Amino acid sequence: MAESELVDVVVVGLGVGGEEVAGRLAEAGLTVVGIERDLVGGECPYWGCIPSKMMIRAANALAEARRVNELAGSAEVRLDWAPVAKRIREEATDTWDDRVAVDRFTGRGGRFVRGSGRLDGPNRVRVGDQVFEARYGVVLGTGTRPSVPPIDGLADTPYWTNHQAIEVEELPASLLVLGGGAIGLELAQVFARFGVRVTVVEAADRVLAVEEPEASEIVAGALRADGVEIHTGVKAERVAHDGTSFTVHAGDRAFSGEKLLVVTGRRAHLEELGLDSVGIDCTQRYLPVNGRMHAADGIWAVGDLTGEGAFTHIAMYQAGIVVADVLDHIRRLKGGPDASGTASVVGGAAGVVSAVGGAMSTGGSTVAPGSVPVADYRALPRVTFTDPEVGAVGLTEQQARARGINVQVGCTDLTSSTRGWIHKAGNAGLIKLVADADHGVLIGATSVGPAGGEVLSALVVAVHAAVPVSQLRHMIYAYPTFHRAIEDALRNLK
Ligand SMILES: Cc1cc2nc3c(=O)[nH]c(=O)nc-3n(C[C@H](O)[C@H](O)[C@H](O)COP(=O)(O)OP(=O)(O)OC[C@H]3O[C@@H](n4cnc5c(N)ncnc54)[C@H](O)[C@@H]3O)c2cc1C
């Protein structure tokens, strides 16, 4: 057995969540080893949120320029992907090099180890020939990878995942997109706006199937207006690649494209983490955690791995809880006040249980001893950055009804609001509210529109803080904003 080195905490996977936890614990004065096998920062900065939103920003600039013809004379648009690819390469990813991120982590006091980490018994992590013994615990933040469906022939083809789609320097003439969820639709619209012939193939009976059907319909309409072909209810059965193009077969139908982008969901790979060495079932889809992110004694998990929502803001939110809980755990080991067992959710997204005593710095925030937030996902916001954007929070109407809640729904069309009417070109959208009639509060909301993700923020506050609908009705909404349509939707609640 290799000789182990004793440290305070080991963090495996330095994506959004892991890097935040490791950095803040190191800043708090702990000896922290952070292990990353690929790029420090994870999916979001290199192949996810940031580069995809740079692509969307560019594609939306083209769409706005094309709207000049309807609103302000005429504009001739000439497409060029080169500045987009250059921006992603140079500004977002340093050509997929994480030196800056590694320095950022070591600058906070962490010790960086490049490699694949796996548990090797309680409190032990092995990475290559090295073994670390964690005095206080291990944090897993290993994220997810694209889940590629077992479609006949697919595995043998040079299909794209989000990685190749983000890294592309020269656009193909045509693109097949397998999967009509948020990532598939965002990328489909970008490529279509840059002149690629895009076909989306989705197995469900509508795109963006996890959101409200009204939102799906508006987004499908917007993408079709951009020239995207959308086929729903299509179960791909076989994929073929003849060297120059892909064909997806489904029954007697066939769809083809020069490239094939597979965006059918993501999967955690628990089998790689040595979880069986600590008695955790590694055949699960995700690693379940409690409200304080505990997966087992001395093991915390953070981010996509937990299956609570694949969003950077979830990973960051959970990271704050892990940091507070690890520090609380250490305090208790050292005989400090014990807040465990009394944890409860107070006033929304991260309830706080307070105890007495001196404060401990966690780098950027201060956590009083015994103060440990407990995760609460009631007001989890999500935004699909298509044009129009789809912002959503809490439950959809269907989810609320399935829970037996006495539901009221209020909807309004953005085009009939003053701001929507003024906006004209590109004004498709809606506000849909889902209320719990018995308690008089909103439990879900959707905001589709040119600024759907920004308008959402008011609705997130309403759901998070359980603001009574009667109070929301008596608020003053600035005229003529997009968010003023919330007032109309409230009036329509029934
Ligand atoms: C195209 C795309 C667009 C997206 N857009 C958005 C958006 O607009 N907004 C949003 O909120 N979210 C978005 N997301 C989701 C967001 O990127 C993820 O939710 C976020 O990156 C999750 O962070 P994480 O720390 O859980 O995991 P990751 O970022 O996946 O990081 C996990 C890290 O662990 C490493 N790792 C794995 N196993 C090991 C091991 N055994 N040893 C060592 N290291 C290991 C991996 O190499 C990786 O670096 C997008 C995702 C994609 C793919």
Ligand as a Chemical Component Dictionary entry (heavy atoms), coordinates in Angstrom:
data_LIG
# 
_chem_comp.id                   LIG 
_chem_comp.type                 NON-POLYMER 
_chem_comp.pdbx_formal_charge   0 
_chem_comp.three_letter_code    LIG 
# 
loop_
_chem_comp_atom.comp_id 
_chem_comp_atom.atom_id 
_chem_comp_atom.alt_atom_id 
_chem_comp_atom.type_symbol 
_chem_comp_atom.charge 
_chem_comp_atom.model_Cartn_x 
_chem_comp_atom.model_Cartn_y 
_chem_comp_atom.model_Cartn_z 
_chem_comp_atom.pdbx_ordinal 
LIG C1  C1  C 0 -23.021 23.836 -23.716 1  
LIG C2  C2  C 0 -23.336 24.097 -22.262 2  
LIG C3  C3  C 0 -23.862 25.311 -21.901 3  
LIG C4  C4  C 0 -24.151 25.569 -20.561 4  
LIG N1  N1  N 0 -24.681 26.795 -20.251 5  
LIG C5  C5  C 0 -24.982 27.060 -18.960 6  
LIG C6  C6  C 0 -25.535 28.329 -18.601 7  
LIG O1  O1  O 0 -25.761 29.203 -19.450 8  
LIG N2  N2  N 0 -25.801 28.558 -17.289 9  
LIG C7  C7  C 0 -25.576 27.617 -16.323 10 
LIG O2  O2  O 0 -25.834 27.881 -15.146 11 
LIG N3  N3  N 0 -25.036 26.413 -16.636 12 
LIG C8  C8  C 0 -24.745 26.119 -17.926 13 
LIG N4  N4  N 0 -24.194 24.895 -18.244 14 
LIG C9  C9  C 0 -23.976 23.915 -17.159 15 
LIG C10 C10 C 0 -22.668 24.190 -16.390 16 
LIG O3  O3  O 0 -21.573 24.184 -17.274 17 
LIG C11 C11 C 0 -22.497 23.121 -15.323 18 
LIG O4  O4  O 0 -23.654 23.100 -14.515 19 
LIG C12 C12 C 0 -21.284 23.391 -14.431 20 
LIG O5  O5  O 0 -20.103 23.378 -15.185 21 
LIG C13 C13 C 0 -21.236 22.327 -13.331 22 
LIG O6  O6  O 0 -20.098 22.499 -12.551 23 
LIG P1  P1  P 0 -19.484 21.261 -11.756 24 
LIG O7  O7  O 0 -18.411 21.842 -10.901 25 
LIG O8  O8  O 0 -20.530 20.464 -11.127 26 
LIG O9  O9  O 0 -18.876 20.302 -12.878 27 
LIG P2  P2  P 0 -17.889 20.535 -14.081 28 
LIG O10 O10 O 0 -17.843 21.939 -14.521 29 
LIG O11 O11 O 0 -18.287 19.510 -15.096 30 
LIG O12 O12 O 0 -16.475 20.174 -13.484 31 
LIG C14 C14 C 0 -16.152 18.892 -13.046 32 
LIG C15 C15 C 0 -14.648 18.727 -13.143 33 
LIG O13 O13 O 0 -14.256 17.522 -12.527 34 
LIG C16 C16 C 0 -13.211 16.929 -13.290 35 
LIG N5  N5  N 0 -13.166 15.510 -12.964 36 
LIG C17 C17 C 0 -14.096 14.562 -13.229 37 
LIG N6  N6  N 0 -13.731 13.386 -12.678 38 
LIG C18 C18 C 0 -12.543 13.592 -12.079 39 
LIG C19 C19 C 0 -11.667 12.764 -11.333 40 
LIG N7  N7  N 0 -11.966 11.492 -11.083 41 
LIG N8  N8  N 0 -10.519 13.302 -10.862 42 
LIG C20 C20 C 0 -10.208 14.596 -11.099 43 
LIG N9  N9  N 0 -11.003 15.431 -11.787 44 
LIG C21 C21 C 0 -12.161 14.932 -12.261 45 
LIG C22 C22 C 0 -13.596 17.227 -14.718 46 
LIG O14 O14 O 0 -12.457 17.160 -15.548 47 
LIG C23 C23 C 0 -14.160 18.646 -14.592 48 
LIG O15 O15 O 0 -13.188 19.630 -14.811 49 
LIG C24 C24 C 0 -23.889 24.605 -19.570 50 
LIG C25 C25 C 0 -23.333 23.370 -19.935 51 
LIG C26 C26 C 0 -23.060 23.109 -21.260 52 
LIG C27 C27 C 0 -22.463 21.776 -21.631 53 
# 
loop_
_chem_comp_bond.comp_id 
_chem_comp_bond.atom_id_1 
_chem_comp_bond.atom_id_2 
_chem_comp_bond.value_order 
_chem_comp_bond.pdbx_ordinal 
LIG C1  C2  SING 1  
LIG C2  C3  SING 2  
LIG C2  C26 DOUB 3  
LIG C3  C4  DOUB 4  
LIG C4  N1  SING 5  
LIG C4  C24 SING 6  
LIG N1  C5  DOUB 7  
LIG C5  C6  SING 8  
LIG C5  C8  SING 9  
LIG C6  O1  DOUB 10 
LIG C6  N2  SING 11 
LIG N2  C7  SING 12 
LIG C7  O2  DOUB 13 
LIG C7  N3  SING 14 
LIG N3  C8  DOUB 15 
LIG C8  N4  SING 16 
LIG N4  C9  SING 17 
LIG N4  C24 SING 18 
LIG C9  C10 SING 19 
LIG C10 O3  SING 20 
LIG C10 C11 SING 21 
LIG C11 O4  SING 22 
LIG C11 C12 SING 23 
LIG C12 O5  SING 24 
LIG C12 C13 SING 25 
LIG C13 O6  SING 26 
LIG O6  P1  SING 27 
LIG P1  O7  DOUB 28 
LIG P1  O8  SING 29 
LIG P1  O9  SING 30 
LIG O9  P2  SING 31 
LIG P2  O10 DOUB 32 
LIG P2  O11 SING 33 
LIG P2  O12 SING 34 
LIG O12 C14 SING 35 
LIG C14 C15 SING 36 
LIG C15 O13 SING 37 
LIG C15 C23 SING 38 
LIG O13 C16 SING 39 
LIG C16 N5  SING 40 
LIG C16 C22 SING 41 
LIG N5  C17 SING 42 
LIG N5  C21 SING 43 
LIG C17 N6  DOUB 44 
LIG N6  C18 SING 45 
LIG C18 C19 SING 46 
LIG C18 C21 DOUB 47 
LIG C19 N7  SING 48 
LIG C19 N8  DOUB 49 
LIG N8  C20 SING 50 
LIG C20 N9  DOUB 51 
LIG N9  C21 SING 52 
LIG C22 O14 SING 53 
LIG C22 C23 SING 54 
LIG C23 O15 SING 55 
LIG C24 C25 DOUB 56 
LIG C25 C26 SING 57 
LIG C26 C27 SING 58 
# 
